Amino acid sequence: MRLFRRAAALFLCVCLVCFVARSGLLDRLGKGRAAGAAYFSAMLTMPEGASAAVLSLEDDEPYIPDPQIVEAPVLSDSPSSSQPSASYTADPADAQGKILKKFISPYTAKLNWNKIYIRNMTSKDMDLQKEMEAGLSWAPAVSGEPEVLILHTHATEGYMPEDRDFYTAQDPTHSENPAESVIRVGDEIAAQLTAAGVGVLHDKTLHDKESYTGSYSRSAVTAQRYLEQYPSIKVILDVHRDSVSSGEKDKVKPVVEIDGRQAAQIMLVMGCEDGKVTGFPNWRENFRLAIRMQQTCETLYPGLARPMYFAPKKYNEHLSAGAMIFEMGTEANTLDEAVYAGELAGKALAQVLLSLKK
């Protein structure tokens, strides 16, 4: 009997641990993003429907990985202020893991039409041709007034300092220096829009400097301030960089060669009103702009854009009828690769907006 009671107690403990791990309570209690990353990595082994319960996480969490993709995104690691010294030379003996150069194909996406490729994590049966034909309720004037706002919810996200096939503990994944972070990529996107005559504002606030938690709330305040000051703004572009893993230690750098140069692949992340996600009436407007961007990228620069990630989330995209998230490469890409991707994405977005001009 005593042995039975011990076995029963052990079984209950195991059940409790499993419940806590699955519920994400450790992450919500401040155990950090590493725990969250491990949790989401574990979700990759679950069947497609099993991940539905996770989609109700707060908007401070990045998107949910697609369990069908081995090289699926995981949570970015905690911002680090550590920077390699000017004389730092990476030694293969110090490698923490490999950097795997891969082309993440959009062409296997189940939801696709006319150069538009989408990983649909919602319950919605989207007719892409119908959505494209429906058009938008707004159009840019291209009159010199600010019409695009670029900001960064996670502004400290950074890149590899050089192109190599391994990473070390010395390699920073975040930086408060705007010349080394995703802010530099935003500069390039802004430059291409400006060159095309599209009015753009680039906010460089480090919304994640003090804390990763709450960064979406802080960037929402920033966006609303700009919208109040500049009613002409039509598009809010939140520029991030992704984090993609393969196995326990290796990192993936998604790349594509365009015009003889290596560019980081990009990914659009779009939310919608679905299930428990409410208060997002304009999501179709965002989606219709995003599919135009996806199609234009594929037309101009085949393979630049990974399949769009479409999920029941808000991501602050409810603030505008032209809001999008761009993921510009991963932490395993070099800054040069990401900046080149920013140049190409900026040109593609400029073409989309000019095509919609009144």
Steps between C-alpha positions, in 0.01 A plus 500: 500500500783738591668427166171571324463836675854599403438404139176699498675804648776479241241478221320811629831692513578409141152611392544831682838566336357423156206732564725787605729452201215487255314796648796737464473599867875490542541758229222718636655490846816655362718198439621661179488442132724197503223303667255629244726402214530146634124483533434613145767266366319215669181602320664413169449130568127539560233451233368812329181532701675454831659846486166683489487558875831685493369767266337691785835615638552870561614716210839543667577151377617459138299283263450128556722263302341286233530141625539376143821693440821358647685832475218677684540834678549499875500778753788745473745474785535767766662829393870506576717804545815300438689604189812341353810713531642666193781245497271200549565217255265205514672170574328182373609335824262734687201407284170464684331354193483510123348764276310324224446691176161403361241614252161476670270434210164676483383267227381219726242721676156338486323833460623657177385685191676702231839540674346539845607237756354481850534280809146527629481438875143628529161333466423719198461363150655788305425555131812688390366593157185645658702692760723644228204605287325664797760776512569740785283772655794742497768611260825692546509853363880515460478874556807550717311458826610212727307190396721219635613463861788259560561395859649209691327324788824305557750764390809340655481186286836456329695288256824306460809720468635291211411217264611162636364152565512507883416735785659554840391640835679822403266568210235752607138435408382844610648846485395845615712648221257590217777451245520130591141405571174457313470880510768514229278279285210739563722784378548321170129435454433867576764609249337301219155637580634856510678451167166394350331815630312335786497702822643295788577546869742264675468475877808354671372463855646196678170359623669182626802664665380479860285190469385265227168460678273793421688604187189467282306719741774763486523494121121535481524825697768621258289411196191671639699817569613514136149429373364790701773736382498385137150397385647444153670176612350201320756225564664393827795271437641320805844371397648206693754228444414134550665213689503157336649187651581153377543240770614601847795726418521582131367825355356550154580793273237517224658639184427544133729626222360799314695678226818325609474605866392305804191641668333396822156357436213699646163398639175690542316426825131585493232467767123480483184486706434135565380294796582684822675781312248784470503876458680478166241607239753628245704181467385435142632840394841409640484159339414641156798733516726216618405262219584774251838538667554122497409477133717797401802361683464169320453671164800732535729280710401131489564326831567816700185453708438186700131403527297760686417398858126555560376443856220598741696777670501882505867602501378864526373467143154607617634857526494560125336373181847468350705334773754225433787324678818430303746240631833585334719191513607336826769552763719265293494731198758773464402865519599543134262222395218655699567852370495371143168331576380836634596666172304243300200503733496880495492503120222242495291691755550823307369330186196369688415842640552680168270247334229596751547874455183702469 
